[in-house]
Amino acid sequence: MEKPLYTIREVAKLLHISAGDVYKLYHAGLLRCLKLGSLKVRGEEIERFLRDNEGKEIDLKAIPYDSSSRIEKAPL
């Protein structure tokens, strides 16, 4: 990956899926994100996701969209 951080839209474009599908992957725990204003994905995380799921079929239609937040607030 060329950049250290990607927006949800950038990840969607890289993976050739919709932004909603990226959120599904995040809420299902398949793709880790961090929140810096809005959700961001590290380049290394995209590579990990691709490596760990190579050869697997992920049925995005079977993953329910859960809008509840999975982000834990970091202590100050």
Secondary structure, DSSP 8 states (H G I E B T S, - for coil): --SSEEEHHHHHHHHTS-HHHHHHHHHTTSS--EESSSEEEEHHHHHHHHHHHTT----GGGS----S--------
